Amino acid sequence: MNPAASAQRLMFGSGLGLLLATGFAYISGVAKIDSIGLELLFPLIGISLIGCSILVIQENGVFSNVFPNQDNSSLSAQVQNELSFTKKEEELGDAWAKLEHSMLSRELEEE
């Protein structure tokens, strides 16, 4: 599953959950419609999350860099590239460690 679809489902579900919780709070009498307080914050966040979930799935939207809309093949290619980059850096670090070890060994032998 691509990151954009996962983020879209998560935001949409969270937004609906907040709207549902707000509705239940109004029905049970925990929150009152006539007063302005923190109970107004939950439906606003819910609506914002639903709006953001619509923006996430768009190719050129605001969230396209954060949640890329990739298929499985491009996602696996990106992971392979990151793994090869990490392996190259690890080999380079090992080479520097061996060089440092040999230099320190020579200095100790000279003393």
C-alpha positions in Angstrom: 0.0 0.0 0.0 1.4 3.4 -0.9 2.0 6.1 1.8 -0.6 8.5 0.3 -3.4 6.0 0.6 -2.4 5.0 4.1 -2.3 8.6 5.2 -5.5 9.4 3.5 -7.4 6.6 5.2 -5.9 7.5 8.6 -6.8 11.1 8.4 -10.3 10.4 7.0 -11.0 7.9 9.7 -9.7 10.1 12.5 -11.8 13.0 11.2 -14.9 10.9 11.1 -14.2 9.6 14.5 -13.9 13.1 16.0 -17.1 14.1 14.3 -18.8 11.0 15.6 -17.5 11.6 19.2 -18.7 15.2 19.0 -22.2 14.0 17.9 -22.3 11.6 20.7 -21.3 14.3 23.2 -24.1 16.6 21.9 -26.6 13.8 22.1 -25.7 12.7 25.6 -25.6 16.2 26.9 -21.9 16.3 27.8 -21.4 19.2 25.3 -23.8 22.0 24.7 -24.4 23.6 21.4 -25.2 27.1 22.8 -21.8 27.5 24.6 -18.5 28.1 23.0 -15.6 26.1 24.5 -13.3 23.2 23.9 -16.2 21.1 22.5 -16.1 23.3 19.4 -12.4 22.3 18.8 -13.2 18.6 18.1 -15.5 19.1 15.2 -13.2 21.7 13.7 -10.2 19.3 13.9 -12.4 16.6 12.4 -13.4 18.7 9.5 -9.8 19.8 9.0 -8.6 16.2 9.0 -11.3 15.2 6.4 -10.2 18.1 4.2 -6.5 17.2 4.6 -7.4 13.6 3.6 -8.8 14.9 0.3 -5.6 16.9 -0.3 -3.3 14.0 0.5 -4.5 11.8 -2.3 -4.1 14.5 -5.0 -0.9 14.1 -7.0 0.1 17.8 -6.9 -1.4 18.7 -3.6 0.2 20.3 -0.5 1.0 16.9 1.0 2.5 15.3 -2.1 6.1 15.6 -0.8 5.3 14.3 2.6 3.1 11.4 1.5 4.1 10.3 -2.0 1.6 8.5 -4.1 3.7 5.5 -5.2 2.9 2.0 -6.4 4.7 -1.0 -4.9 7.4 -1.3 -7.6 8.6 2.3 -7.2 8.4 2.0 -3.4 10.5 -1.2 -3.5 13.0 0.5 -5.8 13.3 3.5 -3.4 13.9 1.1 -0.5 16.5 -0.8 -2.5 18.3 2.5 -3.3 18.3 3.6 0.4 19.6 0.2 1.4 22.4 0.3 -1.1 23.3 3.8 0.0 23.4 2.7 3.6 25.6 -0.2 2.7 28.1 2.0 0.8 28.3 4.4 3.7 28.8 1.5 6.1 31.6 0.1 4.0 33.2 3.5 3.8 33.0 3.8 7.6 34.6 0.4 8.0 37.4 1.4 5.7 38.1 4.5 7.8 38.1 2.4 11.0 40.6 0.0 9.5 42.8 2.8 8.4 42.7 4.4 11.8 43.4 1.1 13.5 46.4 0.5 11.3 47.8 4.0 12.0 47.4 3.6 15.7 49.0 0.2 15.6 52.0 1.6 13.8 52.3 4.5 16.3 52.2 2.0 19.2 54.9 -0.2 17.5 57.2 2.7 17.0 57.1 3.6 20.7 
